[in-house]
Amino acid sequence: MKHIRLPRLQTLVLALALVFGVIACALHGTKRSAYAPVAPQEWQKARGPVVPHESFPLDCAQCHEGTSWHKIRKDFVFDHAKETGVPLEGAHTGAECLRCHNDRGPVAEFAARGCAGCHEDVHFGKLGKGCADCHSQVDWGPSPEIARHSRTRFPLVGSHAAVACFACHEGADVGNFDRTSTECIDCHRDQLAQALNPDHLAQGWTDRCDRCHIPTTWGGAGFNHATFPLTGQHAVAACNACHTGGVFSGTPSACVACHQSEFNATTDPNHVTQNFPTTCQNCHNTSTWSGASFNHSGITSGCVACHQSDYNSTNHAALNYPTTCQNCHNTSTWRGANFNHSGVTRGCVTCHQTEFNSTTNPNHTSAGFPTSCQTCHTTTGWNGATFSHPQFPINNGRHSNLTCQQCHNTPNNYTIFTCTNCHAHQQNDMNDEHDRVSGYTYVSSACYSCHPTGSR
């Protein structure tokens, strides 16, 4: 369609109506509902007077119907991409045709200017001409501002990503995004005044909030305790547990400054009477007071200096054991000692006479067992002895799995054994079979003397 120039006053009125309409839309985003949606071929009255039609086609029926100038055809359809080669996308598909196609001038001239050809720059040129960097054709609201903000001197992370722009940029609601301060206090002055535990203002902590706080939350500050690393239980302790009276400088770092009462109350072992040093970290960690691990490598006074009561409570003194506890015990536990028998020359019964006398299965005393305990027992355990008959070969072969009681059926005397109670021999038959054997008698000792291996 051809465009003609309008009278200057009419053009001025039209231009002002369009400009103020766009600015009003931008400045009063919350009031956009005043512009009731209309079909693209219609015109919103709130935008001002309808544009003149001097340059429009003379066939009014292309848009209007009937005899009414205000009635627009419902079936009006215009394939913008096909007819002009410019497809309409996003919100432009529902824009009124007259907002671009009017008597203000050639539409191509305004299209060449990009977004600024139709949209007023509410940022006053301070954010450049690349509107598409923040806005899309779908919605006028900025969408990738968080990602774009990461290329500035203040990336939006944590809670900052959810804060409204105008909370930091005071002119954001009118499109003014002038450079703003990145100092925490400039936005968080109220929170600083409320920080009383500890009192930040009293301590002079009015800058560098990021030394303790993170953008995720204001609470749970994590102060960098470089001179005294906070580990274990120290990491969850309240600041005033160590920094009393609101004084944070000059606090002693020695353990006993906070843990004197725990040191005094400890009785196993008694730290005070044992004259333990107050360098608690030598044995304890910051996770728990109990379960200390003492480093014995520096002890030169001997175990008994600390463990005399443990030594006395056993039968060590009666047996005249030496006080070199490390010969049998380790530093992990007093029980479960591992005695090295290689140096014992006095015989087992010197220490184990009680065990020898109390054994009844079999009864070592009545059976006349020797006190050479190592013949049957090991140094690992008293039970589970294994007796070997070095002078009695009959314990091999079919006799190797027999229990002691099967041959030694006299409990109080293991020197007595029998062969006949296991073997179902008939004495008459044995007498006949051995009638030519010199010195034959039907007794177990005679059986064994001829059959020491148990075979015929």
TIPA-888365 format. One record per residue (C-alpha): residue number from 1; residue in three letters; chain; x, y, z. Coordinates in nm, 2 decimals. Example, Ala and Ser with C-alpha at 12.3 -4.5 7.8 and 13.67 -1.06 7.14 Angstrom:
BEGIN
REC   pos   code   unit     east    north       up
REC     1    ALA      A     1.23    -0.45     0.78
REC     2    SER      A     1.37    -0.11     0.71
***
This chain:
BEGIN
REC   pos   code   unit     east    north       up
REC     1    MET      A     0.00     0.00     0.00
REC     2    LYS      A     0.11     0.36    -0.06
REC     3    HIS      A     0.17     0.60     0.22
REC     4    ILE      A     0.10     0.97     0.21
REC     5    ARG      A     0.21     1.24     0.45
REC     6    LEU      A    -0.06     1.37     0.69
REC     7    PRO      A    -0.11     1.73     0.80
REC     8    ARG      A     0.15     1.82     1.06
REC     9    LEU      A    -0.09     1.86     1.35
REC    10    GLN      A    -0.27     1.53     1.28
REC    11    THR      A     0.06     1.35     1.24
REC    12    LEU      A     0.18     1.50     1.57
REC    13    VAL      A    -0.13     1.38     1.75
REC    14    LEU      A    -0.10     1.03     1.61
REC    15    ALA      A     0.27     1.01     1.70
REC    16    LEU      A     0.21     1.13     2.05
REC    17    ALA      A    -0.07     0.88     2.10
REC    18    LEU      A     0.14     0.59     1.99
REC    19    VAL      A     0.45     0.70     2.18
REC    20    PHE      A     0.26     0.76     2.51
REC    21    GLY      A     0.07     0.44     2.46
REC    22    VAL      A     0.40     0.24     2.44
REC    23    ILE      A     0.55     0.43     2.73
REC    24    ALA      A     0.24     0.38     2.94
REC    25    CYS      A     0.25     0.01     2.87
REC    26    ALA      A     0.62    -0.01     2.98
REC    27    LEU      A     0.58     0.21     3.29
REC    28    HIS      A     0.27     0.06     3.42
REC    29    GLY      A     0.31    -0.31     3.36
REC    30    THR      A     0.08    -0.39     3.65
REC    31    LYS      A    -0.20    -0.19     3.48
REC    32    ARG      A    -0.18    -0.35     3.14
REC    33    SER      A    -0.53    -0.50     3.19
REC    34    ALA      A    -0.66    -0.15     3.09
REC    35    TYR      A    -0.58    -0.25     2.73
REC    36    ALA      A    -0.85    -0.50     2.67
REC    37    PRO      A    -0.73    -0.76     2.41
REC    38    VAL      A    -0.87    -0.71     2.06
REC    39    ALA      A    -0.83    -0.88     1.73
REC    40    PRO      A    -0.53    -0.78     1.52
REC    41    GLN      A    -0.75    -0.60     1.27
REC    42    GLU      A    -0.91    -0.39     1.54
REC    43    TRP      A    -0.78    -0.10     1.75
REC    44    GLN      A    -0.77    -0.05     2.12
REC    45    LYS      A    -0.94     0.28     2.22
REC    46    ALA      A    -0.71     0.32     2.51
REC    47    ARG      A    -0.42     0.38     2.26
REC    48    GLY      A    -0.59     0.71     2.15
REC    49    PRO      A    -0.75     0.81     1.82
REC    50    VAL      A    -0.75     0.56     1.54
REC    51    VAL      A    -0.48     0.64     1.28
REC    52    PRO      A    -0.59     0.81     0.95
REC    53    HIS      A    -0.66     0.59     0.65
REC    54    GLU      A    -0.56     0.82     0.36
REC    55    SER      A    -0.30     0.58     0.23
REC    56    PHE      A    -0.50     0.26     0.29
REC    57    PRO      A    -0.67     0.08     0.00
REC    58    LEU      A    -1.00     0.23    -0.12
REC    59    ASP      A    -1.18    -0.10    -0.08
REC    60    CYS      A    -1.31    -0.06     0.27
REC    61    ALA      A    -1.48    -0.40     0.25
REC    62    GLN      A    -1.14    -0.56     0.29
REC    63    CYS      A    -1.16    -0.48     0.66
REC    64    HIS      A    -1.50    -0.34     0.74
REC    65    GLU      A    -1.84    -0.50     0.69
REC    66    GLY      A    -2.19    -0.36     0.64
REC    67    THR      A    -2.25     0.01     0.66
REC    68    SER      A    -2.09     0.07     1.00
REC    69    TRP      A    -1.75     0.22     1.00
REC    70    HIS      A    -1.67     0.07     1.34
REC    71    LYS      A    -1.76    -0.29     1.25
REC    72    ILE      A    -1.46    -0.51     1.15
REC    73    ARG      A    -1.50    -0.83     0.95
REC    74    LYS      A    -1.46    -1.13     1.17
REC    75    ASP      A    -1.32    -1.34     0.88
REC    76    PHE      A    -1.04    -1.10     0.81
REC    77    VAL      A    -0.73    -1.31     0.75
REC    78    PHE      A    -0.39    -1.19     0.63
REC    79    ASP      A    -0.10    -1.42     0.57
REC    80    HIS      A     0.18    -1.19     0.68
REC    81    ALA      A     0.47    -1.42     0.60
REC    82    LYS      A     0.33    -1.50     0.25
REC    83    GLU      A     0.24    -1.15     0.15
REC    84    THR      A     0.53    -0.96     0.30
REC    85    GLY      A     0.80    -1.22     0.35
REC    86    VAL      A     0.82    -1.13     0.72
REC    87    PRO      A     0.67    -1.39     0.96
REC    88    LEU      A     0.51    -1.27     1.28
REC    89    GLU      A     0.63    -1.45     1.59
REC    90    GLY      A     0.54    -1.46     1.96
REC    91    ALA      A     0.33    -1.16     2.08
REC    92    HIS      A     0.36    -1.00     1.73
REC    93    THR      A     0.10    -1.25     1.60
REC    94    GLY      A    -0.17    -1.08     1.81
REC    95    ALA      A    -0.06    -0.72     1.77
REC    96    GLU      A    -0.30    -0.48     1.60
REC    97    CYS      A    -0.21    -0.43     1.24
REC    98    LEU      A    -0.25    -0.05     1.26
REC    99    ARG      A     0.03    -0.03     1.52
REC   100    CYS      A     0.28    -0.09     1.25
REC   101    HIS      A     0.09    -0.02     0.93
REC   102    ASN      A    -0.02     0.34     0.96
REC   103    ASP      A     0.03     0.68     0.80
REC   104    ARG      A     0.34     0.77     1.01
REC   105    GLY      A     0.56     0.66     0.73
REC   106    PRO      A     0.70     0.35     0.54
REC   107    VAL      A     0.68     0.05     0.76
REC   108    ALA      A     1.02    -0.07     0.62
REC   109    GLU      A     1.19     0.24     0.76
REC   110    PHE      A     1.08     0.15     1.11
REC   111    ALA      A     1.15    -0.22     1.07
REC   112    ALA      A     1.51    -0.13     0.98
REC   113    ARG      A     1.56     0.03     1.32
REC   114    GLY      A     1.49    -0.30     1.49
REC   115    CYS      A     1.30    -0.30     1.82
REC   116    ALA      A     1.35     0.07     1.86
REC   117    GLY      A     1.14     0.13     1.55
REC   118    CYS      A     0.83     0.05     1.74
REC   119    HIS      A     0.92     0.02     2.11
REC   120    GLU      A     1.03     0.31     2.32
REC   121    ASP      A     1.37     0.25     2.49
REC   122    VAL      A     1.26     0.27     2.86
REC   123    HIS      A     1.63     0.22     2.96
REC   124    PHE      A     1.73     0.55     2.80
REC   125    GLY      A     2.01     0.40     2.60
REC   126    LYS      A     2.20     0.28     2.91
REC   127    LEU      A     2.17    -0.09     2.83
REC   128    GLY      A     2.25    -0.07     2.46
REC   129    LYS      A     2.04    -0.14     2.15
REC   130    GLY      A     2.04    -0.52     2.17
REC   131    CYS      A     1.68    -0.56     2.31
REC   132    ALA      A     1.69    -0.92     2.21
REC   133    ASP      A     1.97    -0.99     2.46
REC   134    CYS      A     1.71    -0.97     2.74
REC   135    HIS      A     1.37    -0.97     2.58
REC   136    SER      A     1.20    -1.21     2.34
REC   137    GLN      A     0.90    -1.18     2.11
REC   138    VAL      A     0.70    -1.40     2.34
REC   139    ASP      A     0.71    -1.18     2.65
REC   140    TRP      A     0.84    -0.83     2.72
REC   141    GLY      A     0.97    -0.94     3.06
REC   142    PRO      A     1.34    -1.02     3.07
REC   143    SER      A     1.41    -1.40     3.08
REC   144    PRO      A     1.79    -1.48     3.08
REC   145    GLU      A     1.89    -1.20     3.32
REC   146    ILE      A     2.04    -1.44     3.58
REC   147    ALA      A     2.27    -1.60     3.33
REC   148    ARG      A     2.36    -1.26     3.18
REC   149    HIS      A     2.42    -1.12     3.53
REC   150    SER      A     2.70    -1.38     3.57
REC   151    ARG      A     2.91    -1.19     3.32
REC   152    THR      A     2.89    -0.88     3.55
REC   153    ARG      A     3.09    -0.80     3.86
REC   154    PHE      A     2.81    -0.95     4.07
REC   155    PRO      A     2.68    -1.29     3.96
REC   156    LEU      A     2.34    -1.38     4.10
REC   157    VAL      A     2.37    -1.69     4.31
REC   158    GLY      A     2.17    -1.83     4.60
REC   159    SER      A     1.90    -1.60     4.73
REC   160    HIS      A     2.01    -1.32     4.51
REC   161    ALA      A     1.88    -1.51     4.21
REC   162    ALA      A     1.52    -1.48     4.34
REC   163    VAL      A     1.54    -1.11     4.44
REC   164    ALA      A     1.34    -0.86     4.24
REC   165    CYS      A     1.57    -0.64     4.02
REC   166    PHE      A     1.45    -0.31     4.18
REC   167    ALA      A     1.56    -0.44     4.53
REC   168    CYS      A     1.91    -0.35     4.42
REC   169    HIS      A     1.85    -0.14     4.12
REC   170    GLU      A     1.62     0.13     4.25
REC   171    GLY      A     1.53     0.25     3.91
REC   172    ALA      A     1.46    -0.09     3.76
REC   173    ASP      A     1.08    -0.04     3.77
REC   174    VAL      A     1.12     0.25     3.52
REC   175    GLY      A     1.39     0.08     3.32
REC   176    ASN      A     1.69     0.24     3.49
REC   177    PHE      A     1.96    -0.02     3.56
REC   178    ASP      A     2.24     0.22     3.64
REC   179    ARG      A     2.55     0.06     3.81
REC   180    THR      A     2.47    -0.01     4.17
REC   181    SER      A     2.69    -0.09     4.47
REC   182    THR      A     2.81    -0.45     4.52
REC   183    GLU      A     2.88    -0.40     4.89
REC   184    CYS      A     2.67    -0.63     5.11
REC   185    ILE      A     2.59    -0.36     5.36
REC   186    ASP      A     2.43    -0.13     5.11
REC   187    CYS      A     2.15    -0.38     5.07
REC   188    HIS      A     2.17    -0.56     5.41
REC   189    ARG      A     2.20    -0.27     5.65
REC   190    ASP      A     1.88    -0.38     5.83
REC   191    GLN      A     2.01    -0.74     5.88
REC   192    LEU      A     2.34    -0.60     6.01
REC   193    ALA      A     2.16    -0.40     6.28
REC   194    GLN      A     1.96    -0.71     6.38
REC   195    ALA      A     2.27    -0.93     6.41
REC   196    LEU      A     2.31    -0.94     6.79
REC   197    ASN      A     2.45    -1.29     6.85
REC   198    PRO      A     2.72    -1.18     6.83
REC   199    ASP      A     2.67    -0.81     6.81
REC   200    HIS      A     2.82    -0.72     6.47
REC   201    LEU      A     2.80    -0.34     6.51
REC   202    ALA      A     2.96    -0.36     6.86
REC   203    GLN      A     3.24    -0.57     6.72
REC   204    GLY      A     3.29    -0.34     6.43
REC   205    TRP      A     3.19    -0.60     6.17
REC   206    THR      A     3.04    -0.38     5.92
REC   207    ASP      A     3.20    -0.49     5.59
REC   208    ARG      A     3.32    -0.80     5.41
REC   209    CYS      A     3.01    -1.00     5.51
REC   210    ASP      A     3.11    -1.27     5.27
REC   211    ARG      A     3.39    -1.37     5.51
REC   212    CYS      A     3.12    -1.55     5.71
REC   213    HIS      A     2.80    -1.55     5.52
REC   214    ILE      A     2.70    -1.70     5.19
REC   215    PRO      A     2.43    -1.59     4.95
REC   216    THR      A     2.21    -1.90     5.03
REC   217    THR      A     2.11    -1.79     5.37
REC   218    TRP      A     2.19    -1.52     5.62
REC   219    GLY      A     2.19    -1.76     5.92
REC   220    GLY      A     2.45    -2.03     5.98
REC   221    ALA      A     2.75    -1.81     5.91
REC   222    GLY      A     3.07    -1.98     5.87
REC   223    PHE      A     3.36    -1.78     6.01
REC   224    ASN      A     3.70    -1.88     5.89
REC   225    HIS      A     3.88    -1.97     6.21
REC   226    ALA      A     4.22    -1.98     6.05
REC   227    THR      A     4.41    -1.95     6.38
REC   228    PHE      A     4.19    -2.21     6.55
REC   229    PRO      A     4.03    -2.45     6.30
REC   230    LEU      A     3.68    -2.55     6.40
REC   231    THR      A     3.64    -2.92     6.36
REC   232    GLY      A     3.43    -3.19     6.53
REC   233    GLN      A     3.22    -3.05     6.82
REC   234    HIS      A     3.39    -2.71     6.79
REC   235    ALA      A     3.22    -2.66     6.45
REC   236    VAL      A     2.87    -2.67     6.61
REC   237    ALA      A     2.95    -2.49     6.93
REC   238    ALA      A     2.80    -2.14     6.98
REC   239    CYS      A     3.04    -1.85     6.95
REC   240    ASN      A     2.97    -1.73     7.30
REC   241    ALA      A     3.07    -2.07     7.44
REC   242    CYS      A     3.43    -1.97     7.39
REC   243    HIS      A     3.41    -1.60     7.33
REC   244    THR      A     3.24    -1.49     7.65
REC   245    GLY      A     3.13    -1.14     7.74
REC   246    GLY      A     3.11    -1.04     7.38
REC   247    VAL      A     3.49    -1.02     7.35
REC   248    PHE      A     3.62    -1.20     7.04
REC   249    SER      A     3.98    -1.09     7.04
REC   250    GLY      A     4.25    -1.24     7.26
REC   251    THR      A     4.05    -1.56     7.34
REC   252    PRO      A     4.30    -1.83     7.46
REC   253    SER      A     4.33    -2.13     7.23
REC   254    ALA      A     4.45    -2.38     7.49
REC   255    CYS      A     4.21    -2.67     7.55
REC   256    VAL      A     4.21    -2.63     7.93
REC   257    ALA      A     4.08    -2.27     7.89
REC   258    CYS      A     3.74    -2.42     7.81
REC   259    HIS      A     3.78    -2.78     7.94
REC   260    GLN      A     3.93    -2.74     8.28
REC   261    SER      A     3.61    -2.89     8.44
REC   262    GLU      A     3.63    -3.20     8.22
REC   263    PHE      A     4.00    -3.24     8.30
REC   264    ASN      A     3.93    -3.23     8.67
REC   265    ALA      A     3.63    -3.46     8.66
REC   266    THR      A     3.81    -3.74     8.48
REC   267    THR      A     3.88    -4.04     8.70
REC   268    ASP      A     3.96    -4.32     8.46
REC   269    PRO      A     4.25    -4.25     8.47
REC   270    ASN      A     4.25    -3.96     8.72
REC   271    HIS      A     4.42    -3.68     8.53
REC   272    VAL      A     4.49    -3.46     8.83
REC   273    THR      A     4.64    -3.73     9.06
REC   274    GLN      A     4.84    -3.88     8.77
REC   275    ASN      A     4.97    -3.53     8.70
REC   276    PHE      A     4.86    -3.55     8.33
REC   277    PRO      A     4.96    -3.25     8.12
REC   278    THR      A     4.68    -3.01     8.01
REC   279    THR      A     4.77    -3.05     7.65
REC   280    CYS      A     4.45    -3.24     7.59
REC   281    GLN      A     4.51    -3.27     7.22
REC   282    ASN      A     4.78    -3.53     7.29
REC   283    CYS      A     4.51    -3.79     7.37
REC   284    HIS      A     4.17    -3.64     7.28
REC   285    ASN      A     4.02    -3.53     6.95
REC   286    THR      A     3.75    -3.26     6.89
REC   287    SER      A     3.47    -3.51     6.82
REC   288    THR      A     3.44    -3.66     7.17
REC   289    TRP      A     3.60    -3.64     7.51
REC   290    SER      A     3.57    -4.02     7.56
REC   291    GLY      A     3.78    -4.28     7.38
REC   292    ALA      A     4.11    -4.09     7.41
REC   293    SER      A     4.41    -4.25     7.23
REC   294    PHE      A     4.72    -4.20     7.44
REC   295    ASN      A     5.05    -4.21     7.27
REC   296    HIS      A     5.27    -4.43     7.49
REC   297    SER      A     5.59    -4.36     7.28
REC   298    GLY      A     5.70    -4.08     7.51
REC   299    ILE      A     5.66    -4.27     7.84
REC   300    THR      A     5.99    -4.34     8.01
REC   301    SER      A     5.87    -4.41     8.37
REC   302    GLY      A     5.73    -4.76     8.30
REC   303    CYS      A     5.38    -4.89     8.27
REC   304    VAL      A     5.34    -4.95     8.65
REC   305    ALA      A     5.37    -4.58     8.71
REC   306    CYS      A     5.01    -4.55     8.58
REC   307    HIS      A     4.89    -4.91     8.60
REC   308    GLN      A     4.99    -5.02     8.95
REC   309    SER      A     4.63    -5.08     9.05
REC   310    ASP      A     4.56    -5.29     8.74
REC   311    TYR      A     4.87    -5.50     8.82
REC   312    ASN      A     4.77    -5.55     9.18
REC   313    SER      A     4.41    -5.65     9.10
REC   314    THR      A     4.53    -5.96     8.91
REC   315    ASN      A     4.74    -6.25     9.05
REC   316    HIS      A     5.05    -6.10     8.90
REC   317    ALA      A     5.21    -6.01     9.24
REC   318    ALA      A     5.14    -6.36     9.38
REC   319    LEU      A     5.31    -6.51     9.08
REC   320    ASN      A     5.60    -6.26     9.11
REC   321    TYR      A     5.54    -6.13     8.75
REC   322    PRO      A     5.76    -5.84     8.65
REC   323    THR      A     5.61    -5.50     8.61
REC   324    THR      A     5.72    -5.48     8.25
REC   325    CYS      A     5.36    -5.49     8.14
REC   326    GLN      A     5.45    -5.44     7.78
REC   327    ASN      A     5.59    -5.80     7.77
REC   328    CYS      A     5.23    -5.93     7.76
REC   329    HIS      A     4.99    -5.63     7.72
REC   330    ASN      A     4.94    -5.37     7.45
REC   331    THR      A     4.83    -5.01     7.48
REC   332    SER      A     4.48    -5.08     7.34
REC   333    THR      A     4.34    -5.29     7.63
REC   334    TRP      A     4.45    -5.45     7.95
REC   335    ARG      A     4.27    -5.78     7.88
REC   336    GLY      A     4.37    -6.04     7.63
REC   337    ALA      A     4.74    -6.03     7.71
REC   338    ASN      A     4.97    -6.23     7.49
REC   339    PHE      A     5.23    -6.39     7.70
REC   340    ASN      A     5.55    -6.50     7.53
REC   341    HIS      A     5.63    -6.85     7.68
REC   342    SER      A     5.96    -6.88     7.51
REC   343    GLY      A     6.14    -6.73     7.80
REC   344    VAL      A     5.98    -6.95     8.07
REC   345    THR      A     6.22    -7.20     8.22
REC   346    ARG      A     6.04    -7.30     8.55
REC   347    GLY      A     5.78    -7.52     8.39
REC   348    CYS      A     5.40    -7.46     8.33
REC   349    VAL      A     5.29    -7.57     8.67
REC   350    THR      A     5.47    -7.28     8.83
REC   351    CYS      A     5.19    -7.06     8.70
REC   352    HIS      A     4.91    -7.32     8.62
REC   353    GLN      A     4.91    -7.54     8.93
REC   354    THR      A     4.55    -7.43     9.00
REC   355    GLU      A     4.43    -7.52     8.65
REC   356    PHE      A     4.61    -7.86     8.68
REC   357    ASN      A     4.45    -7.94     9.02
REC   358    SER      A     4.09    -7.84     8.91
REC   359    THR      A     4.08    -8.04     8.59
REC   360    THR      A     3.84    -8.33     8.62
REC   361    ASN      A     3.79    -8.44     8.26
REC   362    PRO      A     4.01    -8.63     8.29
REC   363    ASN      A     4.13    -8.59     8.65
REC   364    HIS      A     4.49    -8.50     8.61
REC   365    THR      A     4.58    -8.55     8.98
REC   366    SER      A     4.42    -8.89     9.04
REC   367    ALA      A     4.53    -9.02     8.70
REC   368    GLY      A     4.88    -8.93     8.78
REC   369    PHE      A     4.93    -8.70     8.48
REC   370    PRO      A     5.27    -8.53     8.46
REC   371    THR      A     5.29    -8.16     8.51
REC   372    SER      A     5.46    -8.11     8.18
REC   373    CYS      A     5.15    -7.94     8.05
REC   374    GLN      A     5.30    -7.86     7.71
REC   375    THR      A     5.27    -8.23     7.63
REC   376    CYS      A     4.89    -8.19     7.57
REC   377    HIS      A     4.82    -7.82     7.60
REC   378    THR      A     4.92    -7.51     7.40
REC   379    THR      A     4.98    -7.16     7.51
REC   380    THR      A     4.67    -7.04     7.33
REC   381    GLY      A     4.41    -7.21     7.55
REC   382    TRP      A     4.38    -7.45     7.84
REC   383    ASN      A     4.09    -7.64     7.69
REC   384    GLY      A     4.11    -7.85     7.38
REC   385    ALA      A     4.42    -8.04     7.48
REC   386    THR      A     4.55    -8.30     7.23
REC   387    PHE      A     4.73    -8.59     7.39
REC   388    SER      A     4.97    -8.79     7.18
REC   389    HIS      A     5.07    -9.15     7.28
REC   390    PRO      A     5.43    -9.14     7.16
REC   391    GLN      A     5.50    -9.46     7.36
REC   392    PHE      A     5.17    -9.62     7.26
REC   393    PRO      A     5.15    -9.66     6.88
REC   394    ILE      A     4.80    -9.81     6.92
REC   395    ASN      A     4.65    -9.46     6.89
REC   396    ASN      A     4.69    -9.46     6.52
REC   397    GLY      A     4.50    -9.64     6.25
REC   398    ARG      A     4.15    -9.74     6.35
REC   399    HIS      A     4.22    -9.63     6.71
REC   400    SER      A     4.32    -9.27     6.62
REC   401    ASN      A     3.96    -9.13     6.66
REC   402    LEU      A     3.88    -9.30     6.99
REC   403    THR      A     3.82    -9.09     7.30
REC   404    CYS      A     4.03    -9.14     7.61
REC   405    GLN      A     3.73    -9.29     7.80
REC   406    GLN      A     3.68    -9.57     7.55
REC   407    CYS      A     4.01    -9.73     7.66
REC   408    HIS      A     4.06    -9.57     8.00
REC   409    ASN      A     3.73    -9.65     8.16
REC   410    THR      A     3.85    -9.59     8.52
REC   411    PRO      A     3.80    -9.21     8.56
REC   412    ASN      A     4.03    -9.17     8.85
REC   413    ASN      A     4.32    -9.37     8.71
REC   414    TYR      A     4.42    -9.33     8.35
REC   415    THR      A     4.71    -9.58     8.40
REC   416    ILE      A     4.45    -9.85     8.37
REC   417    PHE      A     4.32    -9.93     8.02
REC   418    THR      A     4.12   -10.22     7.87
REC   419    CYS      A     4.10   -10.38     7.53
REC   420    THR      A     3.84   -10.65     7.60
REC   421    ASN      A     3.55   -10.41     7.67
REC   422    CYS      A     3.56   -10.29     7.31
REC   423    HIS      A     3.64   -10.61     7.13
REC   424    ALA      A     3.37   -10.88     7.16
REC   425    HIS      A     3.61   -11.17     7.21
REC   426    GLN      A     3.50   -11.50     7.37
REC   427    GLN      A     3.76   -11.60     7.62
REC   428    ASN      A     3.73   -11.97     7.53
REC   429    ASP      A     3.78   -11.89     7.17
REC   430    MET      A     4.09   -11.68     7.25
REC   431    ASN      A     4.22   -11.95     7.48
REC   432    ASP      A     4.20   -12.20     7.20
REC   433    GLU      A     4.35   -11.97     6.95
REC   434    HIS      A     4.64   -11.89     7.17
REC   435    ASP      A     4.70   -12.24     7.32
REC   436    ARG      A     5.04   -12.25     7.17
REC   437    VAL      A     5.14   -11.89     7.27
REC   438    SER      A     5.39   -11.90     7.56
REC   439    GLY      A     5.28   -11.68     7.86
REC   440    TYR      A     4.93   -11.61     7.71
REC   441    THR      A     4.67   -11.47     7.96
REC   442    TYR      A     4.33   -11.31     7.88
REC   443    VAL      A     4.41   -10.96     8.01
REC   444    SER      A     4.43   -10.63     7.83
REC   445    SER      A     4.80   -10.58     7.91
REC   446    ALA      A     4.88   -10.91     7.75
REC   447    CYS      A     4.68   -10.81     7.44
REC   448    TYR      A     4.86   -10.49     7.41
REC   449    SER      A     5.20   -10.65     7.46
REC   450    CYS      A     5.15   -10.86     7.15
REC   451    HIS      A     4.94   -10.62     6.95
REC   452    PRO      A     5.08   -10.27     7.02
REC   453    THR      A     4.95   -10.13     6.69
REC   454    GLY      A     4.61   -10.28     6.73
REC   455    SER      A     4.65   -10.52     6.43
REC   456    ARG      A     4.67   -10.89     6.44
***
